[in-house]
């Protein structure tokens, strides 16, 4: 255990997915040794991401507007869908030659989002 704010930093980092106590401690001490400018850049990016990024209203991908860049692309075939496991997997869609990679996409929904797949044109997929 460390004192005060150092332990608070380790505890907060340890709450992040995939970051255990040892990793949290390593990251905390890296930040303590880092140049103030490096820490300021990280702080700025974290603040900006929370202020400007949301999840696409249609597919759940990360977006800076109501719809992500793929859902707002008029070249996408609205009658086809490519379902990926998570928003991070959306990057792989152009690498896959499914229907010319022009299908709509959606991250596999959790139980609260299943209504999306029951709406046209997805009701036939159920």
C-alpha positions in Angstrom: 0.0 0.0 0.0 1.2 3.5 -0.9 0.2 6.8 0.6 -2.8 8.9 -0.3 -3.2 10.0 -3.9 -0.6 7.5 -5.2 -2.7 4.6 -3.9 -5.8 6.3 -5.2 -4.3 6.4 -8.7 -3.3 2.7 -8.4 -6.8 1.8 -7.3 -8.5 3.8 -10.1 -6.2 2.3 -12.7 -6.9 -1.2 -11.3 -10.7 -0.6 -12.0 -10.0 -0.6 -15.7 -10.7 -3.8 -17.6 -7.7 -6.1 -18.0 -5.6 -4.1 -15.5 -4.7 -6.1 -12.5 -3.0 -4.7 -9.3 0.6 -5.1 -10.7 -0.2 -3.5 -14.0 -2.0 -0.7 -12.2 1.1 -0.1 -10.1 3.4 -0.1 -13.1 1.2 2.4 -15.0 1.0 4.6 -11.9 4.7 4.7 -11.5 5.2 5.3 -15.2 2.9 8.3 -15.0 4.7 9.6 -11.9 8.0 9.5 -13.8 6.6 10.8 -17.1 7.1 14.4 -18.3 4.3 16.7 -17.3 3.5 17.3 -21.0 3.0 13.5 -21.5 0.5 13.4 -18.6 -1.2 16.5 -19.9 -1.7 15.0 -23.4 -3.2 11.9 -21.8 -5.5 14.0 -19.6 -6.6 16.1 -22.6 -7.3 13.0 -24.8 -9.3 11.3 -22.0 -11.4 14.5 -21.4 -12.0 15.0 -25.1 -13.0 11.4 -25.7 -15.6 11.6 -22.9 -16.9 14.9 -24.2 -17.1 14.1 -27.9 -17.5 10.3 -28.4 -20.7 8.4 -28.2 -22.1 5.2 -29.5 -23.8 5.1 -32.9 -27.6 5.1 -32.5 -28.0 2.5 -35.2 -25.2 -0.1 -34.6 -23.5 0.7 -31.3 -20.1 1.5 -32.9 -18.1 4.5 -31.6 -19.0 7.7 -33.3 -18.6 11.5 -33.1 -22.1 12.1 -34.4 -25.4 10.3 -34.0 -24.4 7.8 -36.6 -20.9 6.4 -37.1 -19.0 6.8 -40.3 -20.1 3.4 -41.7 -23.9 3.9 -40.9 -23.8 7.4 -42.4 -22.0 6.2 -45.6 -24.6 6.3 -48.4 -22.6 3.7 -50.4 -23.6 1.0 -47.8 -26.2 -1.6 -48.9 -29.0 -1.1 -46.4 -30.4 -4.6 -47.2 -27.4 -6.5 -45.9 -25.7 -6.6 -42.5 -22.4 -7.8 -41.2 -22.5 -8.5 -37.4 -19.3 -8.2 -35.4 -18.7 -9.2 -31.8 -17.7 -5.7 -30.6 -17.3 -2.2 -31.9 -13.5 -2.7 -32.0 -14.0 -5.4 -34.6 -15.7 -3.0 -37.0 -12.2 -2.1 -38.3 -11.9 -5.5 -39.9 -15.0 -5.2 -42.0 -13.2 -3.6 -45.1 -10.8 -6.6 -45.0 -13.6 -9.1 -45.4 -15.0 -9.5 -48.9 -18.6 -10.1 -47.8 -20.9 -8.6 -50.4 -18.1 -6.3 -51.5 -17.7 -5.1 -47.9 -20.6 -2.7 -48.4 -23.1 -4.2 -46.0 -24.3 -2.4 -42.9 -22.8 -3.6 -39.7 -23.7 -3.9 -36.1 -21.9 -5.0 -33.0 -23.5 -8.1 -31.5 -26.1 -6.6 -29.2 -26.4 -7.3 -25.5 -29.9 -8.2 -24.3 -31.0 -4.6 -24.0 -30.3 -4.0 -27.7 -31.9 -7.0 -29.3 -34.9 -4.9 -30.5 -32.6 -3.5 -33.1 -32.5 -6.9 -34.9 -36.2 -7.2 -34.8 -36.7 -4.0 -36.9 -36.6 -3.9 -40.7 -34.5 -5.0 -42.5 -33.3 -7.4 -39.8 -36.5 -9.2 -38.7 -35.7 -12.1 -41.1 -32.4 -12.8 -39.3 -34.1 -13.8 -36.0 
